[in-house]
């Protein structure tokens, strides 16, 4: 169920998703990067080879919507249009769903909630006519092999999800509304209207929420009830809060930024030179980043990056 305050609408539209300005600024940033790097040049054969390899890597996934690291074993998992995939030792992405040859659900929102435990949102698999669309909040406790409904089936499509403290926080893409649950996602409260592309929650304090907007980073210290623009913050597409208090983000141009003061100030780090699709951060400056040209890893807070797939 959803606990609604009088200030919010009581209806839940059944349309898929409305366009958001946040998507527009990401697309604009991506276009600038591609123009600046000379992408698409017929004479650049190395770029052509890399693009072919990348196309093969992400072909089973479709669009990438999220990335995480499973604490049970440390495997990298990628959520996409056709389900959840794990990065194999040979650098390929292997489907987690059962049977593996079947297309999985369209995981628009995704986050790791614990060992082998993930939360997601989005839309049913193509051959799943019995599941409401959107799927609301779903949970997997077997590392993505199967998913079970938790709440909001047929009502809410979260395009960004995160867990912090005792809170699950989701960005309802249809209404541009932040929603918060304090009981694992079973019941929800509506918070601020938010035109953002991504959100991140302090793992130790669910009251602290960051969001990526067309004005830069916006911050909340009251669990998402109110947000303020962070003065001087960079323009970020995606953001992730590490367990040691540091925050990392990546801009539309592929540049990594880091904050050691809960998002108040930011430092520019390395760049991937490729438009981003997702980022996740772990304690000690360990980052996993998905871009248009592959999967990248940093072990020093984004100071250096290495492509791992």
N, C-alpha and C positions, 0 to 999 in steps of 0.2 A: 504494500500500500504506500501511497504518497501522502505525507502530511503537508498540507498547503496552508500558507498564511493568507489572510484576506487580500494582501496586496497583489497576489498573482492570479492568473486566469485559472479557471477550474477545468477547462477543456484540454485535451491532449490531441493535437492534430495527428492524423494518420499518414500524412505525406512523408516521403523519405527524408529529405533534408533540404533546407533552403540555402542558397548561396550566401557566403559570409565574406566580409571585407578581408578577414584574415587570410582566406585562401587567395584573394586577389593580391595581397602584398607578397605572399610567398611566390606566386606565379611571376610577379613582376621582378622579384629578386632573382629568381631562377633564369629568367630571360636575359637579365643583365650579365649574369655569370657566363652563360653560354655565348653571348655576344663577345664578351671580353676575352674568353679563352679561344675564340675562333672555332667553336664546335661546328662540326659538319663539313670541315674542309676535306675535299676529295684527296688532297695530297698528303694528308696526315694518316699514314697507314697504321701507325702504332695505336692511335685513337680508335680506328676502325676495328682492330683486333681486340682491344679492350672492351669495346661496346658489344662485340659478338660474344665474348666470354660472359659479360654481365647479363646479356639477354638470356643466355643459357642458365645462369645462376638463378635468376628470378622468374623464369618461365613458369615453374610449377606454382609459384606464390601468387602471381598476378600483381596487383598493387600492394606495396608494403605499407602496413598501417602501424606497426609497432615492433619493438625489439626488447628482449629481456634476457636475464641470466638466471637460470634455475639454481638456487642454492644447493639443491641435491645433485652434486656432481659438477656444477659450473658450466653446463652446456648453454650455448647461445640459442635462443628460440626467436623466431621471426613470425609475427602475425601478419596475415595478408588476406587477399580477396578470396583465396581458396582454402583457408584454414591455417593451422599452426605447423611450422616447420622447424626442425632442429639442424644446426650446422654440424655436419659430419666431419670426421678427421680428414677426409679427402677434399674438403672444401665445397661440397655440394650441400644443398638444402633438402632434407628428407622429411616427408610428411609424418606428422604425429598421429593423425586420425586413423581409425580402424573401420573399414579396410583402407590401406594407404593409397590405393588407386582411385578412391572416391574423392570428389571435391568436398572439402570441409566447409564450415560456415564462414561467411564474410565477417572477419573479426575487425570491425572498424575501430573499436577501443580495446586496449589490452594492457594488463599490468600483472607483474608477478607479485603474488600475495604471500608466498612462503614456499618451502620445499615442495616441488611437484604440484603446487597449488597456484592456479592462475584465475584471474577475473577478466571477463571480456564482454563486449556488446557488439551489436551489428545486425546481421541478417542471416536467415537460415541458408543451409546448403541448397544448391539448385534442385536436388531431388527430394528435399524435405518439405513436403506439402503440409505436414501436420503441425509444424512449429509456427507460432505467430510471428509476424513480421512488423516491426523489428523484434529482436529476441529479448530486449530489455537487458537485464544483467544475468549473465550465466557464469558458472564456476566449473573448473576442472580440478580434480584432486588426484588425477593420474597422469600429470604432465602433458595434458592436452589430447589424450587419446579419446576421451569422451567428455561431454559437457552436460551439466544439469541446470535447469532454470532456477533462479533465485527470486527475481521480482521484476515487475514492470513489463511483462511480456505483452507485445502488441502495442506498447505505449511509448517507450523511450528508446532512443538510439544514441548512446554515449559514444562520442568520437574521441574522447580522451578520458582515461581512468587512472587513478592513483590511490595508494594506501599510505596513510600516515598516522602514527599513534593508534587510536582506536577508531579512526574515521576511514571510510571509503568515500572518495570524492569523484564525481563524474561531471562531464560537460555535455549537457543535452544539446546535440547539434541542431535539432529541429527548431527549438525555441531559443537557442543562445542563452541557456540558463544553467548556472552552477547548482548541483544538487549534492547533498551530503547525507551519509548514513552512518550511524553510530552502532549499528548492530549487524555488521557484516554484509550489508546490502539488502536486508529484508524490508526495512522501512526507510523512507527518505524524507528529507526536509528541503524545500526550495530556498536557495540563497540568492545571490546577486545575478542580475542580467549581465552577461559577459560575452562580448564579441571577441573571441580568442581562438587560436588554433590549437594550443596545447596548454596543459596545466601540470603542476608538480606540487607535491605536498611534502613538508618536512617529515621524515620518517619518525622522528621523536616527538613531534608536536603537530597534531592535525589542524591546529588553529592557523598555522602558517601555510599559505598557499601562494604560489607564483603562477602567472599566466603570461603567455606570449601574445601580444596584440600588435596592431599596426602602429601604435605609438611607442613600442618597446616593451619592457617588462612591467607588468602590473603586479602589485603585492597586496595580500590580505593578511591581517593578523587576528582576525576574528572568525576564522573558519569559513571564509568566503562570503560573509554577509556584505562586506564593503571592500572595494579595491581602490588603490591609488597608483598612479603612474610613478615609476621609479625614475627620478631625475637623472639624466645622463646615461641611462641604461642602453645597451645595444639593441638593435632590431634582431630578434631571435625567431626562428621557426619552431624549434622544439627545445624543451628544457627538462632536466632530470636532477633530482636531489639525491646526493649520496648519503650513506648512513653516517658519515663522520661530520656532517654539517656543511660540507661544501656543495655548491650548486654548479652545474655545467649546462651550457646551452650551445646550440649551433644555429648560425644565421642562415638566411636564404642563400648566401654566397658560399656556404660550406665552411665558414670560419668558426672555430670553437672559442667560446668565451667561458671564463671561470669566475666564481665569486666565493670568497671565504667568509663573508659576513651576511649570510642568509639573503643574498640578492640585492644588498644595498649598493654595492659597487662591483664593477666587473673589470676583468683583465682579458685582453685579447691573447689567444694562444695560437696554435697551428691552424692551418686550413686544409681541407680535403680537396679544394678546387673542383668540387662537384656538388650539385644541389642535394640537400639532405632529405631523408625520408623518416628517420627515427634516431633517437639517442637514449642510452641508459647508462647510469653512473653507479659505481660501487665504491665503497670506502677505499682510501689510499690512492685516489686519482685514477682508478681503472675505468675506462670508458669503452663502450661498444657503440659504434656509429654505423648506420646504414645510409649510404648515399646512392645516387643513380649509377655509380660505377663500382659498387661492391660493398663489402663489410670491412670496417676498419677498427683497429684496437689501439688504445693508448694506455700506458701504465704509469704515466707521469702527469696526469691531470690535463692532458691535451697539449702539452708542450711539444710532443712528437707523436706522430701517427704512423701506423703500419697497416697495410692492407692484408687481411687474413683470408679473404675470399672474394 
